[in-house]
Amino acid sequence: MLLQAGQVAPEFELPDANGRTHRLSDYRGKKVVLYFYPRDNTTGCTKEAVSFREHMQTFREHGVIVIGVSPDTPESHRKFAEKHGLNFTLLSDPEHRVLEAYGVWQEKNMYGKKRWGVKRTTYVIDENGVIQHVFKKVNTAIHAEEVLAILGLAKG
């Protein structure tokens, strides 16, 4: 089950593309956009990451931290970030501990076959570690704009 707005976001400890450990508590006092995606270098995941990259200046100007999480390895994240010029943190969760804690590791049915994978989901977490908004459906091409709108930071 996905977590809901109003719940405290579970603490985590995961490595980034360079092997540096990140914890949610490292970002206490800042808003965090924690987005979960299935796999590096796939079409939808690349569109979503590029969407965040293109709006990163706005997120940073307002002190908002953006973090992507997938089951890919740190090495895969490093290559993905280099290939697409990603300017935010990607965390690796190959054991699915954090994916499960956030309810995004789910059984999927694709082409009649059942398998486990990541349900693309984004959590907006406030300065106190409380979930403020959950994106259960994501339009990968404009997702960063959707997040900025929820945060009241959309231009227009």
Backbone hydrogen bonds, N-H to C=O, Kabsch-Sander energy under -0.5 kcal/mol:
donor,donor_aa,acceptor,acceptor_aa,energy
3,L,102,Y,-0.9
6,G,131,I,-3.3
7,Q,4,Q,-1.9
9,A,129,G,-3.0
14,L,22,H,-2.2
16,D,20,R,-2.1
17,A,90,L,-0.6
19,G,16,D,-1.8
22,H,14,L,-2.9
24,L,12,F,-0.8
26,D,23,R,-1.3
27,Y,24,L,-2.1
28,R,25,S,-1.4
29,G,127,E,-2.6
30,K,27,Y,-2.0
32,V,125,I,-2.6
33,V,65,I,-3.4
34,L,32,V,-0.7
34,L,123,Y,-2.9
35,Y,33,V,-0.7
35,Y,67,I,-2.9
36,F,121,T,-3.3
37,Y,69,V,-2.4
42,T,39,R,-1.0
46,T,42,T,-2.6
47,K,43,T,-2.3
48,E,44,G,-2.3
49,A,45,C,-2.3
50,V,46,T,-2.7
51,S,47,K,-2.1
52,F,48,E,-1.9
53,R,49,A,-2.7
54,E,50,V,-2.6
55,H,51,S,-0.8
55,H,52,F,-0.9
56,M,53,R,-1.2
58,T,55,H,-0.6
59,F,55,H,-1.8
60,R,56,M,-2.9
61,E,57,Q,-2.6
62,H,58,T,-1.2
62,H,59,F,-0.7
63,G,60,R,-2.0
64,V,59,F,-2.8
65,I,31,K,-2.8
67,I,33,V,-2.9
68,G,89,T,-2.6
69,V,35,Y,-2.5
70,S,91,L,-1.8
77,H,73,T,-2.3
78,R,74,P,-2.5
79,K,75,E,-2.2
80,F,76,S,-2.6
81,A,77,H,-3.0
82,E,78,R,-2.4
83,K,79,K,-2.8
84,H,80,F,-1.8
85,G,81,A,-0.8
85,G,82,E,-0.6
86,L,81,A,-2.0
89,T,66,V,-1.0
91,L,68,G,-3.3
92,S,15,P,-2.6
93,D,70,S,-2.3
96,H,93,D,-1.6
100,E,96,H,-2.5
101,A,97,R,-2.1
102,Y,98,V,-2.1
103,G,100,E,-1.4
104,V,99,L,-2.2
105,W,99,L,-1.0
106,Q,104,V,-1.0
106,Q,117,G,-2.8
108,K,115,R,-4.2
110,M,108,K,-0.6
110,M,113,K,-2.8
111,Y,109,N,-0.5
113,K,110,M,-2.0
115,R,108,K,-2.4
117,G,106,Q,-2.5
119,K,104,V,-3.1
120,R,118,V,-0.8
121,T,36,F,-1.3
122,T,135,F,-1.7
123,Y,34,L,-2.8
124,V,133,H,-2.7
125,I,32,V,-3.2
125,I,123,Y,-0.6
126,D,130,V,-3.0
129,G,126,D,-2.0
131,I,7,Q,-3.1
132,Q,124,V,-3.6
133,H,124,V,-1.4
135,F,122,T,-3.2
136,K,134,V,-0.8
140,T,138,V,-0.9
142,I,139,N,-1.3
143,H,139,N,-0.6
143,H,140,T,-0.5
146,E,142,I,-1.9
147,V,143,H,-2.4
148,L,144,A,-2.7
149,A,145,E,-2.1
150,I,146,E,-1.9
151,L,147,V,-2.1
152,G,149,A,-1.2
153,L,148,L,-3.3
154,A,148,L,-0.7
